[in-house]
Amino acid sequence: LNELDAAIQAADVSSRIPNITSAKNGKDTIEIFPAEKTLEYELALANIPKTKEGIENNFLFKYINKTRSDKAEAILGYVDVIIDEELTEEQQRKVAILLWKSFSSKGTFSQNFSLYILKNLKRARKEFVIPEYICNSLNHLKG
């Protein structure tokens, strides 16, 4: 876990970002809002609050607890071992990695989690945290 976190933090920016940025040809109406890492990692990271109670009450964590309870229990066990009062930023990243790695395959996760959101939309609006870069992108589109 420590090695994976260190590798993620030390990773170079994707070469796609400069390529996409150059393609906008200086147009002010086009903005690029890149993720630091993958969408799945960013979803996990955005949904790890500073407390165990916050994690347990988070919409994404509840989904994992429902679909892969063994993984959810392992995550909470890890949190119990490392937490004093609140998780540090580094601890949040490591818990996010565990959450991210608990996701099923990309296609399966996206389809099943989308259905879970639709079936629980009221709760999702209160409990699910959308990564900041996605919010920034949507706000840019709204103008």
Backbone torsions as a table, in degrees:
resi	resn	phi	psi	omega
1	LEU	NA	-43.9	178.8
2	ASN	-62.3	-42.3	-179.9
3	GLU	-65.4	-42.4	-180.0
4	LEU	-65.0	-43.4	177.6
5	ASP	-61.0	-44.7	179.6
6	ALA	-62.7	-41.4	179.4
7	ALA	-65.2	-40.2	178.4
8	ILE	-63.8	-44.1	-178.4
9	GLN	-67.4	-32.0	-177.0
10	ALA	-90.2	-7.2	-174.8
11	ALA	-63.5	144.6	176.5
12	ASP	-71.4	156.6	174.3
13	VAL	-65.6	140.4	179.2
14	SER	-56.2	138.1	178.7
15	SER	-66.5	-15.8	179.8
16	ARG	-68.7	-31.3	-176.6
17	ILE	-63.0	-52.3	177.3
18	PRO	-60.2	-35.8	178.4
19	ASN	-64.4	-43.7	178.9
20	ILE	-66.9	-41.9	179.8
21	THR	-60.7	-42.0	-180.0
22	SER	-67.5	-27.4	-178.7
23	ALA	-72.9	-15.8	-179.2
24	LYS	-77.5	-7.6	172.8
25	ASN	53.4	38.2	175.4
26	GLY	71.9	9.9	180.0
27	LYS	-73.4	125.3	-178.9
28	ASP	-70.0	-21.0	-177.7
29	THR	-79.7	-12.2	178.5
30	ILE	-104.6	127.5	177.5
31	GLU	-124.2	147.5	176.0
32	ILE	-110.5	124.6	177.7
33	PHE	-120.7	86.3	-175.0
34	PRO	-79.0	152.0	169.9
35	ALA	-81.8	153.9	174.6
36	GLU	-68.6	-40.6	-178.0
37	LYS	-134.8	-146.4	-178.8
38	THR	-76.4	160.1	177.0
39	LEU	-55.9	-44.6	-177.5
40	GLU	-63.2	-42.9	177.6
41	TYR	-63.7	-43.0	-179.6
42	GLU	-64.5	-38.3	175.6
43	LEU	-61.3	-45.8	180.0
44	ALA	-63.1	-47.0	-177.2
45	LEU	-62.7	-41.9	-179.7
46	ALA	-65.2	-21.5	-174.7
47	ASN	-108.2	23.8	173.7
48	ILE	-113.4	97.9	176.0
49	PRO	-74.5	-178.1	-173.7
50	LYS	-82.1	-11.7	-176.6
51	THR	-121.5	156.8	177.1
52	LYS	-62.6	-42.0	178.9
53	GLU	-60.7	-41.3	177.8
54	GLY	-62.4	-39.9	177.7
55	ILE	-63.7	-48.1	-178.4
56	GLU	-61.2	-29.4	-178.3
57	ASN	-93.2	2.0	-178.6
58	ASN	-80.8	140.2	-176.4
59	PHE	-59.0	-46.7	-179.1
60	LEU	-64.6	-42.4	178.7
61	PHE	-63.8	-40.2	178.4
62	LYS	-61.2	-37.0	176.9
63	TYR	-62.9	-47.0	179.1
64	ILE	-63.4	-40.1	179.0
65	ASN	-62.0	-35.3	179.7
66	LYS	-74.4	-39.6	-173.1
67	THR	-94.9	-26.7	-177.8
68	ARG	-143.8	65.4	-172.3
69	SER	-58.4	-31.5	177.9
70	ASP	-62.9	-38.8	177.9
71	LYS	-68.3	-42.0	179.4
72	ALA	-62.5	-42.5	178.1
73	GLU	-62.4	-40.4	178.7
74	ALA	-64.3	-39.7	178.3
75	ILE	-63.0	-47.4	179.6
76	LEU	-65.1	-35.1	175.6
77	GLY	-62.6	-41.6	177.1
78	TYR	-63.9	-44.0	179.1
79	VAL	-59.7	-42.8	178.7
80	ASP	-58.1	-36.9	-177.9
81	VAL	-72.6	-37.7	-171.7
82	ILE	-96.9	-19.6	-169.6
83	ILE	-84.1	140.5	167.8
84	ASP	-98.8	-81.6	174.2
85	GLU	-111.8	-51.1	179.0
86	GLU	-131.6	152.2	176.7
87	LEU	-72.7	140.8	172.0
88	THR	-77.5	171.1	177.5
89	GLU	-60.0	-42.2	178.9
90	GLU	-63.3	-42.8	178.5
91	GLN	-64.9	-38.6	176.8
92	GLN	-61.3	-41.9	178.4
93	ARG	-60.8	-43.2	-178.0
94	LYS	-68.4	-39.3	175.6
95	VAL	-65.6	-37.9	177.3
96	ALA	-61.8	-38.8	177.2
97	ILE	-61.6	-44.5	178.4
98	LEU	-61.9	-41.6	178.1
99	LEU	-64.2	-46.9	179.4
100	TRP	-57.7	-45.2	-178.1
101	LYS	-71.6	-12.0	176.8
102	SER	-84.5	-11.1	179.1
103	PHE	-66.3	144.8	172.6
104	SER	-70.4	-175.2	-178.9
105	SER	-54.7	155.4	-173.3
106	LYS	-50.5	-52.1	-178.0
107	GLY	-65.6	-44.7	179.7
108	THR	-63.8	-46.1	179.7
109	PHE	-59.9	-48.9	-175.5
110	SER	-63.2	-41.5	179.4
111	GLN	-67.7	-48.7	-176.6
112	ASN	-69.5	-38.6	179.0
113	PHE	-69.3	-36.2	175.9
114	SER	-60.2	-44.0	177.5
115	LEU	-63.6	-40.8	178.5
116	TYR	-61.8	-41.4	177.3
117	ILE	-61.8	-48.6	-178.3
118	LEU	-61.3	-38.5	-180.0
119	LYS	-74.3	-19.6	-176.3
120	ASN	-129.3	40.9	-171.6
121	LEU	-59.0	-40.8	-179.2
122	LYS	-60.9	-46.8	177.6
123	ARG	-66.5	-40.3	-179.0
124	ALA	-59.4	-40.2	-179.9
125	ARG	-63.0	-28.4	-179.8
126	LYS	-90.0	-36.7	-167.2
127	GLU	-107.4	-23.9	-175.1
128	PHE	-89.2	131.7	-179.4
129	VAL	-103.2	122.5	177.1
130	ILE	-85.0	132.9	179.6
131	PRO	-54.9	145.2	-174.0
132	GLU	-58.0	-39.6	-177.8
133	TYR	-64.8	-30.6	177.2
134	ILE	-72.5	-42.8	176.4
135	CYS	-59.6	-44.1	178.5
136	ASN	-60.8	-40.9	178.9
137	SER	-63.6	-45.1	-180.0
138	LEU	-66.2	-39.7	176.9
139	ASN	-63.5	-37.1	177.4
140	HIS	-63.7	-41.1	179.8
141	LEU	-65.4	-35.8	178.7
142	LYS	-69.9	-22.3	178.0
143	GLY	86.8	NA	NA
